[in-house]
């Protein structure tokens, strides 16, 4: 009898423990504002408006115009690079490729690499680069845009610093963030693409984000 | 043979053995020094493209695991590093044709050390390569 009591106690403790476990959620980054809205029955409510990535139009490696529609209902990883970059970009893309390998069978995950070399990295150059990296697939978009549009979306929306600099090794300087965007176009994380441990965290966070309930 | 002679001979042979042994370990120490300095240089200048284990990156950057290529082109390695490369290369049976920027600022000793690291890592085992050899090989760059 004593035994049975003990077992039930242990079992109920386990049950308690698992039921209390909160679903893990990623933070939402960027400025936010409060907006007063009215619900269906006319009561006023305060709603939080989060920062989202605005619509964009860029040419991809196949010279096809892509927009936000390409990433509709997708979780995606965005970054900024250029093909002739010999410093941090190869490391970033070596790591990004391992993320791609992990999620390539998941149609909900995509990748978006923007070139900041608007002069040289035209779609045909991006195509060759993607092929040689071994990831010329619809799931990973490499895009070109004019300087104003790409640099603006980098700094204002993805919060990644990029700039032209004649004194830098390859003519540009930029940060190596891999930015995680959710299905509502919100920033959910930024990870240093040159550090293996941060890239592992990103892989983990993508899984958490995919499991999140709407 | 008298006992005295035997003792003398063995002392003599022992001395020679000691000298050889000492020389060998001095050159081994030198090799180890080059190798470990070379590793630091590799990490800061080469690893981002060629990878931690010399695995390369897709078809963008060739691997450093083709031991035969590295052996046959040993005299050209210093030129590749100092002046960069822009010619097709067949490595592990695959053609790579991407531009590598040169490292004009590297000194002969740094080039020697990084070459020692590369040619004694990633399955390569070519032994020592001195900065004097670098200076010599650099004279013959195309």
Boltz contact constraints between the chains, C-beta under 6 A:
constraints:
  - contact:
      token1: [A, 86]
      token2: [B, 101]
      max_distance: 6.0
  - contact:
      token1: [A, 90]
      token2: [B, 48]
      max_distance: 6.0
  - contact:
      token1: [A, 90]
      token2: [B, 49]
      max_distance: 6.0
  - contact:
      token1: [A, 90]
      token2: [B, 57]
      max_distance: 6.0
  - contact:
      token1: [A, 91]
      token2: [B, 48]
      max_distance: 6.0
  - contact:
      token1: [A, 94]
      token2: [B, 57]
      max_distance: 6.0
  - contact:
      token1: [A, 132]
      token2: [B, 58]
      max_distance: 6.0
  - contact:
      token1: [A, 132]
      token2: [B, 59]
      max_distance: 6.0
  - contact:
      token1: [A, 132]
      token2: [B, 60]
      max_distance: 6.0
  - contact:
      token1: [A, 133]
      token2: [B, 58]
      max_distance: 6.0
  - contact:
      token1: [A, 133]
      token2: [B, 60]
      max_distance: 6.0
  - contact:
      token1: [A, 134]
      token2: [B, 58]
      max_distance: 6.0
